[in-house]
Amino acid sequence: MSHFFAYLSRMKFIRRWGLMHSTHPENIQEHSLQVALVAHALAVIRNELYGGAVDANRVALLALYHDAHEVLTGDLPTPVKYFNPDIAASYHAIEAAAQQRLLGMLPDALQPAFASLFAPAQGDPADAELVEAADKLCAYLKCLEERAAGNPEFANAEQTLHARIAQFSLPEVRYFLDTFVPSFSLTLDELQR
């Protein structure tokens, strides 16, 4: 018997933004889907517009699993996680241990097929970079949505994330920001025009 997928199904119970008031609570299962969609789009944009050759499907899979370890660790808020280098290093070690524990829940014959999904840094660095960019973009989109709903709680996070996204020297990120992000501030009626 394997508990792997039973644990993953609990992603819906792990709330994000634990220190912040949200008009719409977000869980890591919702977040992971959005990151997978955006990461896949970034990979396609890279391949189609900027001469890249990344595997867009693999990037999407990495994004789907990027926070899976949080079913064991919970979602530690960013200000806590990166409070100082010692805490950051310790938390990264905890994440790695949780990933290994999840992987160990799979039958032995399936573990090799899933192992690379839990260690993207060991694969193509371009894949991991696109997932990281998508993760930051999705957090930024959450801030935009909260602010559009009148929630000032996300103003500082929005500014911090915008500055972090600007540090990515990836043309596909700039393309995504220019092409897709403006729609996130529109109402449903405005989207239908």
C-alpha positions as CSV (number, residue, x, y, z in Angstrom):
1,M,0.0,0.0,0.0
2,S,1.3,3.5,-0.9
3,H,0.2,6.7,0.8
4,F,1.8,9.0,-1.8
5,F,-1.3,10.2,-3.6
6,A,-3.4,10.3,-0.4
7,Y,-0.8,12.8,0.9
8,L,-0.8,14.8,-2.3
9,S,-4.6,15.0,-2.2
10,R,-4.1,17.0,1.1
11,M,-2.5,19.8,-0.8
12,K,-5.9,21.4,-0.9
13,F,-5.7,21.8,2.9
14,I,-2.5,23.7,3.0
15,R,-3.2,27.4,2.9
16,R,-0.8,29.9,1.5
17,W,-0.2,33.5,2.7
18,G,-0.7,32.3,6.3
19,L,0.3,35.7,7.8
20,M,-1.9,37.7,5.5
21,H,-5.7,38.4,5.4
22,S,-6.9,37.2,2.0
23,T,-10.2,38.1,0.3
24,H,-10.0,34.7,-1.3
25,P,-7.9,32.1,0.5
26,E,-5.5,30.1,-1.7
27,N,-4.2,26.6,-1.1
28,I,-1.1,25.0,-2.5
29,Q,-3.1,22.7,-4.8
30,E,-4.7,25.8,-6.6
31,H,-1.4,27.5,-6.6
32,S,0.5,24.5,-8.1
33,L,-2.0,24.3,-10.9
34,Q,-1.6,28.0,-11.7
35,V,2.2,27.7,-11.5
36,A,2.1,24.7,-13.9
37,L,-0.1,26.7,-16.4
38,V,2.2,29.7,-16.3
39,A,5.4,27.7,-16.3
40,H,4.2,25.8,-19.4
41,A,3.3,29.1,-21.0
42,L,6.8,30.5,-20.3
43,A,8.4,27.4,-21.8
44,V,6.2,27.7,-24.9
45,I,7.0,31.4,-25.2
46,R,10.7,30.7,-24.9
47,N,10.5,28.0,-27.6
48,E,8.3,29.8,-30.0
49,L,9.5,33.4,-29.7
50,Y,13.0,33.2,-28.4
51,G,14.6,30.2,-30.0
52,G,14.5,28.0,-26.9
53,A,14.4,24.2,-26.8
54,V,13.0,23.4,-23.4
55,D,10.5,20.6,-22.8
56,A,7.4,22.5,-22.0
57,N,5.6,19.4,-20.7
58,R,8.4,18.6,-18.3
59,V,8.4,22.2,-17.0
60,A,4.7,22.0,-16.3
61,L,5.2,18.7,-14.4
62,L,8.0,20.2,-12.3
63,A,5.7,23.1,-11.5
64,L,2.8,20.7,-10.5
65,Y,5.1,19.1,-7.9
66,H,7.1,22.2,-6.8
67,D,5.3,22.6,-3.5
68,A,4.2,19.0,-2.9
69,H,6.6,18.7,0.1
70,E,4.4,21.2,1.9
71,V,1.9,18.4,2.7
72,L,4.5,17.4,5.2
73,T,6.0,20.8,6.2
74,G,3.2,23.2,5.7
75,D,3.6,26.5,4.0
76,L,6.2,28.5,5.9
77,P,5.6,32.2,5.2
78,T,8.4,33.9,3.1
79,P,9.3,36.5,5.8
80,V,9.9,33.6,8.2
81,K,11.6,31.3,5.7
82,Y,14.1,33.9,4.7
83,F,14.5,35.8,8.0
84,N,18.2,34.9,8.0
85,P,20.5,32.6,6.1
86,D,20.5,29.9,8.9
87,I,16.7,29.6,8.9
88,A,16.7,29.5,5.1
89,A,19.3,26.8,5.0
90,S,17.6,24.8,7.7
91,Y,14.2,25.1,5.9
92,H,15.7,24.0,2.6
93,A,17.1,20.9,4.4
94,I,13.6,20.2,5.8
95,E,12.1,20.6,2.3
96,A,14.6,18.1,0.9
97,A,13.9,15.6,3.7
98,A,10.1,16.0,3.1
99,Q,10.6,15.4,-0.7
100,Q,12.6,12.3,0.0
101,R,9.9,11.0,2.5
102,L,7.2,11.6,-0.2
103,L,9.3,9.8,-2.8
104,G,9.8,6.9,-0.4
105,M,6.1,6.5,-0.1
106,L,6.0,5.3,-3.7
107,P,6.5,1.7,-4.7
108,D,10.1,1.1,-5.5
109,A,9.4,0.5,-9.2
110,L,7.9,3.9,-9.5
111,Q,10.4,6.0,-7.6
112,P,12.8,6.5,-10.4
113,A,10.1,8.0,-12.6
114,F,9.2,10.5,-9.9
115,A,12.6,11.2,-8.5
116,S,13.5,14.0,-10.9
117,L,10.2,15.8,-10.2
118,F,11.4,16.2,-6.6
119,A,14.9,17.4,-7.5
120,P,14.6,19.8,-10.4
121,A,17.9,21.5,-9.6
122,Q,19.6,18.2,-10.6
123,G,18.0,18.5,-14.1
124,D,18.1,21.2,-16.7
125,P,18.7,24.5,-14.9
126,A,16.5,26.2,-17.5
127,D,13.5,24.1,-16.4
128,A,14.0,25.1,-12.7
129,E,14.4,28.7,-13.6
130,L,11.1,28.8,-15.5
131,V,9.3,27.1,-12.6
132,E,10.8,29.7,-10.2
133,A,9.8,32.5,-12.5
134,A,6.3,31.1,-12.8
135,D,6.0,30.7,-9.0
136,K,6.9,34.4,-8.5
137,L,4.6,35.5,-11.3
138,C,1.7,33.6,-9.7
139,A,2.4,35.1,-6.3
140,Y,2.5,38.5,-8.0
141,L,-0.9,37.8,-9.7
142,K,-2.4,36.8,-6.3
143,C,-1.3,40.3,-5.0
144,L,-2.8,42.0,-8.0
145,E,-6.1,40.1,-7.5
146,E,-6.2,40.9,-3.8
147,R,-5.5,44.6,-4.4
148,A,-8.1,44.8,-7.1
149,A,-10.6,43.4,-4.5
150,G,-9.7,46.3,-2.2
151,N,-7.3,44.4,0.1
152,P,-4.3,46.7,1.0
153,E,-2.7,43.8,2.9
154,F,-0.9,42.7,-0.3
155,A,0.6,46.1,-1.3
156,N,4.1,45.4,0.1
157,A,4.2,41.9,-1.2
158,E,3.2,43.2,-4.6
159,Q,6.0,45.7,-4.7
160,T,8.5,43.1,-3.4
161,L,7.5,40.5,-5.9
162,H,7.5,43.0,-8.8
163,A,11.1,43.9,-7.9
164,R,12.0,40.2,-7.7
165,I,10.4,39.4,-11.1
166,A,12.3,42.4,-12.6
167,Q,15.5,40.6,-11.6
168,F,14.8,37.7,-13.9
169,S,16.6,38.4,-17.2
170,L,14.2,36.2,-19.1
171,P,12.5,37.7,-22.2
172,E,9.6,35.3,-21.8
173,V,8.8,36.7,-18.3
174,R,8.7,40.2,-19.8
175,Y,6.5,38.9,-22.6
176,F,4.1,37.3,-20.1
177,L,4.0,40.5,-18.0
178,D,3.2,42.6,-21.1
179,T,0.8,40.3,-22.8
180,F,-1.1,38.5,-20.1
181,V,-0.8,40.3,-16.8
182,P,-2.9,43.4,-17.7
183,S,-6.0,41.2,-18.0
184,F,-5.8,40.2,-14.3
185,S,-7.0,43.7,-13.4
186,L,-10.2,43.5,-15.5
187,T,-13.6,42.6,-14.4
188,L,-15.4,39.6,-16.0
189,D,-17.5,42.0,-18.1
190,E,-14.3,43.7,-19.4
191,L,-12.8,40.3,-20.2
192,Q,-15.8,39.5,-22.4
193,R,-15.4,42.5,-24.6
